[in-house]
Amino acid sequence: MIDRKAALARILRQDLAVSILQLVCAVLLCVIYAVFLTSFGGEFLIVIKGQWILPIFLVLLLGGSIASLVLSQRSLRAGERRGDIMDRIQSSPGRTAWWIGWTAWNLVAVLPILWVGKVLALGALGSVPMVLIGVLSLPFVGYAVLFFISSLSHLFGLARGRDPRRLVRGVDLTGGAFLFGFAAFAIVAVFWQPRWTEGVRHEQLFSAGEEPGRAYRIPAMVVMPGDTLLAFAESRVEGMSDVLDINLVMKTSVDGGRTWSPLQVVEDIGNHTVHSPSPVYDRDTHSVWLPFCVDYATLYLTMSGDGGVSWSEPRNLTHELGLPSGTWCHNGPGNGIQMSSGRLVIPTTQGDARVLLSADHGATWRLGEAIGAGGEPQVFERADGALCANLRAARGGHRIVACSMDQGGTWGPWSYQEDLPEAGTQASILRFTSGGDGGRNRVLFSNPGAPYRGEFTMRMSYDEGKSWPVAKLVYEGAAGYSQLAVLSNGSILALFEAGRYDLRESIALIQVDLPWLTDGADRLGAGDIVGQGF
């Protein structure tokens, strides 16, 4: 009798300890949710579509953990287990069915719990200290281990003919919270069917898994004479992570995007992070310059004089420019431009957002002064010769704009563009047409049209970016970084991150025209000079 009481007391103390652990894990998940709202709130479209689910899940999880703690304390004081769901099931077959079903579910829940933890941890790499990532990973690992050990031990006990009555306190309660969360998101996923706007020609140009185990992000694109296109992307061993093993890859089209070459690896430095392609085409020398960064610390530049068939040995521009070691390096992303003067301009971040400049067709380069605000700049040349930058700002706000009267050397005051919403991501801006004899000046812009990464939208300005009266939804699903381009016939291309639930599913290429964008209100005229006049 004494041995039984001692064994029961030991079990009840274990239950109490586990209940405390579950409450700590639930509180940590609430902290993670708060961090998610501030840093990643607009990141995952499927979470946006089911944004009501997470608060309910956390309430259920906290409630279950608190109830488990209270029941464990009462049981320990009374010297017997109290509050078990099993107490309400009278028949032995019913109890057995309950344990089999519930323990099986908790075993199944282990994998998605660990998967969610992995996704969030990868997303935080590079921006959150590793110690903090480890702490925030604890609840996912804790719940997975708890569910696995508790459920597996009781399934084994049932198989051996033992009474499967005891499951570690709280697993039945917290398991219900996870069941609700995963089931609710599954229902949202089934019914979420994003649509392309009618008239948009689209295809997946880079699809996750095209290289085994890799995904693609950060599109960039240049147009060369004859409507030859070079499309670039980052090939990532983990689509969620901005670090780890990343390579630069490319595809080529010689017919304006109708057909594409197989994927070609441009730069691969083993397990290093090769990132931030921002190509520019020099129409005078017929060369493509491609800057990229390695491990966010070193700026390199390579060049192709044969339309991307081969590339030169990369130059270390961090060394050439005399930048301090470890200066934050992040080009574009997007493309550079060649101004009417012939100057090559590549948007970059070297410590601060600025531009990389060459007045001698790439022989030498220099950095302009810092723009003063924002990140991930893209630039276009105004009709009066000014160079204007459009930059990323905080999610839910507005895009930042600034202009330079000396071709990127220095910058005037920056301001917010109130009619350009910000999703907390890169955007693309591009001159579409220049006014010739009776022609019009038109500038294009693209980014997610919502305060989150979704609803890819294309806009157009007739007054050199002062206002954007034309706006049209392209795709209502997940969307992220983008790159615009214009063909010689005036067709508009956009290469952008797109997916049904998440922007990392693919990089899509779309093609539209001016009548589509303006619902037939505007068409190209004889005096319009398209793009750079190829």
N, C-alpha and C positions, 0 to 999 in steps of 0.2 A: 504493500500500500504506500509506504513511504517512497519507494522507488518510483511508483507511478506519479505521485504528487510532485516529486522532484523533476521527473521527466517533463510533466506538464508545465511546471513553472519555467523550466528551461525553454520549452517551446514558446510559451507566452512572452518571455523576455525577448526571444528572437523575433517574434512577431512585432513587438513594440519597436525594436531597433530598425526593422525593415520598414515599418510605417513611418518612422522619423526620416529614414533615408528617402522614401518616396515623396514625402512632403518637401524635403530639400530639393529633390529633382524637379518637382512641380514648380517651386519658386524660381529655380534657375531657368526653366522653360518660359516663365513669365518675363524674366529679364531678357532672354533671347528674343522674345516677341517684341519687346520694347525697342531693342537694338534693330531688329528687322524693320520695324515701322520707320525708324529714322534713317537707316542706311540702305535697306533693300526693299522698301515698301512698294516701289514701282517696278521691281525686277521681274517677277514671275506673273504672267498674265493669268494663269489658272488660279493663283491665290487671289488676284484682284476680282476675278469672277465669283469666287467663293469667299469673299472677305468676311462674311458673317460667320463662317465656320470656326475660325481660329479662336475668337473670343469665347464662343460657347464651349469649344473643346477645353480651353484653359479653365473655365469655370467648373466644368465636370471633373477635370483632373484635380484641381485644388479641392473641390468638394469631396471627391473620393478619397484623397489623401488625408484630409482632415477627419473624415468619418472613420477611416481605417485607424488613425491614431487614437481617436476617442474610444473606439471599440476595443482596441488593444489594451488601453489603460484600464478600462472597466473589466476586461477579462482577467488581467493580471491581479487586480484588487480582489476579484471574486474567486480567483483560483480555478476558473473554468472558462472555456471559450464561449463568447457570446456574440450574437449578431451575424452568424454565418447564414448566407443565403440557403445553404443546404438544410438548415433547420426548417425551412418552409416547404421542403419537398418530402412528402410522406413515404412514397413508394421507393423501394430499393432500385428497380429499373430506372425510375425517373432520376434518382441521384446519380446513377451510373452514366446515364445519357448526358446529364448536365456536365459532369466532370469531363467526359470524353470531348464533348463539343467545345466547352470553354477552354480547356487546356490546349486543344488543337488550335483554336483561334489565337491564343496567346503565343503559341509557337510560330504561327504564320506571321504574326505582327512583328516578330523580331526583325525580319529583313527590311520591310519598309521603314521601320524606326531607324535602323542603322543607315539606310539609304538617305533619308532626310538629313540626318546628322552629317553624313559625308558631303552632301551637296552644300550645306551651309558652311561647313569647315573649309571646303575648297574655295567657296566664294569669298571667304574672309582672308585667305592666304595673300600675303603681300600688303595688306592694309590694316591688319590687326595683329598685335604681338602673339607669338606662338603660345606663350603661357596662357593668354586669355582664350585663345582658340581651344586649348586643352581643357580649360575650366568649363567653357561653354559646351564642350563635347560630352562632359560627364553625364548629364541627364539621359542622353540618347544611349550611351553605353550602359548606364545604370539600369534603365528600364529594359533594355534588350537582355542583359545578363539575368535580371530578376525574372523576367517572363520565361526565359529559356530554362533556367535551372529548376524553377518551381514547377512549371508545366511538365517538363520531361521526367522529373523525379516521380510525379504523381501518375503519369501514364505508365511508367515502369511498375509502380506500386499496384496499379489496377491490373496490369498484365500478370502479376504474381499472385493475384487473388487477395490482396490486402484491401482494407477499407480505405477508399480514396477520399475520405471526408476532408482531410486537412490540406488546404492550399495556402501558401504563404499569405498572410493577412494583407489585404489591399489589392492583390492581383485581380480579383474579380471586379473590384470597383474601378481601378485605373484602366484595366483592360476594356471596360465599357466605354471610357472616354476615347481611347484610341480607336475602338470599333466605330464609334460615331464619326470621328474625324476622317478616317480613311474612307468609310462608306459615303459620307457626304461629298467629299472631293471626287470620288468615283462617279457619283451621280451627276455632279456638275460637269465633269469631263465628258461624259457620254452625251449630254445635251448641248454642249458648246460646239457649235458648227460655224466658225468664222467664214465670212464670204469675201470674195474678190468683187470689186465694183465692176459692173458690166463694161466691156470694152477694153479691159486690161489684158494684154498678152503676157503670160507669165510662165516661168519654168524654174525649177530648182537647179542652180548652177553648181553649188557646192552642198552636198548632202552628208549629214553625219553618217559615218561608217563607210564612206567612199574609200578611205584608207582604213583598214581594219583597226578598230578601237579608237578612232580619232573623230573629232568634230571641228567645225569651222566657225570662225568669227572674224570681225574687223575687215569689211570689204574695201577695196580700192580699185580704181579703174581709170585707164587713159584711152583716148581715141587718137588714132594715127591716120595719115592719109589713106584713102581707099576704104574708109570705115573699118580698118583693122583695130581690134580691141584687145587690150591686155587687162585681164581681171585678176586681182590678187586677193589673198586671204591669209589669215593665220590658221595653220593646222595644229590643233591642240590635242595633246594626249588626254586632257580632261577639259571638256567644253566649258565647265563652270569656272575654271581657274584661270586667272590672268598670268600665272607663273607656271613653273614646271617646264616640261619639254614642249616647246612651241617652235614650229618651222614656218617659213614663208613659202607659199605655193602659188601657182599661177595657171590660168588657162588662156588660150588665145583663140580669137575668132577673126577670120579674114573676110567675112561676109555680113558684117554689121550685127552680129549676135545670133544669126540663124543657126549656125553650127559651131561647135567648140572642140578644141583639141583635148586630148587626155590631160590629166593633171600633171603638172611639172613642179618639182621641188626646186625653188630658187636658192634658199639658204637653210641649211640644217647644221647646227653646231651641237649635236648630241643632246644632252639633257639640259642645255641652256635655253633660256627664253629669248627667242628671236622674234621681234614684234614691231608693230607700228609702221607698216608700209605706207608711204605717201609719195607715189610716183609723179613725175612731171615729164611731159614730152617737149623737147626743143625742136620747133618746126624749122629752125635754120640749119641745124646740124643733123636732123633726123635721128636724134638720140633720145633714149629714155633713161632718166636718172631716177634711181630708187634708193632713198635713204631708209634705214631701219635701225632699230636699237637692239642691244643685247643686254639682258638682265636689268633693264631700266637704268643703266649706268653708262653705257658707251654708245656713241653715235657713229654709225658706219654709212658708207655710200658706195653703191655699185652702179654700173652703167651698161646699157646694151645699145650697140649701134646697128643691130640686125633685127630689130623688131621683137626682141625677147627670146630669140633662139639661143643666144649665149650671153653671159654676163661677165663683166670684168672682176678682177680681184678686188674685194671691198677695201675702200680707203677708211682709215680711222680718223673721222672728222673731229672727234673729241680731242685728239692729239693735235690736229692741224689748227683747230680753233683756240687751243690753249685753255680749254675748259678745266676747272678743278676736277680731280678724280672723284667719281661718285655723284656727279651732277645728275639730277633726275632727268631721264631721257624718255621722251614719248612724242613721236611725230604725229601730226594730224590728229586722228587718223582721217584718211581721205586722199585727196590728190593735191598736187601743187599746180601752179599756173605759170604761163609765160606771158608777161605783160606786153603791151603794144611796143614798148621800147626794146624788147628782146630780153629783159631781165627775167631770170628764173626765180620764182618765189615758192618756197616750201613751208607751209605752216608746221610749227614744231613747238615742243615744250622742252627747253633746256633750263631747268630750274623754274622758270616762269614761261608763260605763253608768249611767243614771239614768232618771227619768221627767219628762215634761212635763205640767204640771198646770193646770187651769182650774176655778175654783169659781163662775164666773159665765157658764157656757154659751158660752165661747169669746171673750168680750169682752177678757179679759186672760189672760195665761199666765205661769207661772213654772217654774223648774227645781227639782226636788228635789235633795237631796244625792247624791253618788256612792254607788252600791251597794257598791263596794269590790273587786269581782272579776268576772271573766267578761265576756262581750260579747253583743250581739244579744239583749237581754232581751225576755221576754214576761211578762205579769202576769195574775193573777186575784184576785178578792176572796174571802177565806175567809168562812165562815159567821159568825165572830165579828167581822167588819168589818175584819180585817187585810188589807193589800195584800201579796201575795207575788209575788216575781219568780223566774223560771226562766231561767237564762242558759247560753250556750254556753261550753264549756271545751275543753281540748286533746283531740284525737282519740284514742280508745282509753281515755279516762278516764270520768268521770261528770259529769252535769249539776250546775251550781251553783245553789243556792237561797238566798234571803234574804227576810225579811219586814219590813214596816213597820207600826208601830202608829199612825202619824199620816198615813195615806193617801198615802204616798210622799214626805213631806218629809224624813224621815231613815230609816235602815235599821239593823236589828239585825245581829248577826254572820252571815256567810255560811258555808255548808257544802256538801259534796258529797252528792248524792242517790245512794246506791250502787245502787239498783235502777232507775236511769235511765241507760242507757249513752249514751256520747257519740261521735258520728261526726265531730265537728269541723264542725258545721253548725248553722244555726238550727233551732229546734223551736217547736211551737205548744202552748199550754196554755189551757184554756177551761173555765169552769163549765158543766156540762151541766144539772144539776138542783139545786134547793134544796129542802130538806125542809120540806114544809108539814104538814098534818094527816096524820101517818102516812107522809109522804114520806121520801126519802133524799137526802143530799148526795152528789153525784157530780161529779168533775172529770175532764176528758179531757186526754190528752196524745198528741202524735204527733211522730215523727221517724224517721230510719233506725234500724232495730233492730240493725244490725251496726256494728262499729268502722270502717266505711267507708260511702260514700254509696250505699247500697243496702238492700233489704229493708225497705220502708216499713212501719212498725208503729204500731198504735194501742193506747193503754193507758188504764186508768181507775182512779181512786182513790175509795174510800169514806170516807177519813178526812182529807179536805182536803189531800191531797198528801203525807201522811207516808209512805204506802206505795202501791204500785201492783200489786195482786194480779192484775189483769186485763190481759193483753197478747195481741194477735192480729196476725199477719202479714196485711197487706193486699195487697202486691205484692212479688215477690222480685227485680224488676229494679232498674235504677238509680233512685235517689231522692235528693232534696235538701230544700230549704226547703219548708215547708208552712204551711197556715192552716186551722184548724178553724172550723166554724160549726154551729149547731143551728137547725132549722126549728121552727115552732110545734107540729107534730105529734110532735116528738121525733126526727125523722130527723137523722142525723149526716152532715155534709158535710165533706170534706177536699179542699182545693185544694193540689196539690203537684207539684214538679218530678219528671218521670218519663220514663224511656226504656228501651229495650232494652239499649243499650250505654253510654249516657251520659245524665245527668240533663237536659242541655240540649235534648233532642229535643222535649219538649213540657211543658206544664203541664196535668195531668190533674185532673178533678173526679170524686170518688167519693161514693157515697151508701150508707150502711148504717143499721142500727138497733141498738137495745140488745140484743135477743135474739141477733142475729148476733154482736155483740161478745162476749157472755158465753156463747155456745153454748147459749142457751135458759135459762141459770140466773137471769137477771134480766129483769124487764119493768117498764115505767113503771106507777106506781100513781096513784090518784085524787089523792093528796096531793102528788105531785111537781109543782113549779113549773119548767117547762122554760125554759132560757135566761134572758132578761131579762123573760119574762112577756108577750111581745107577743100 
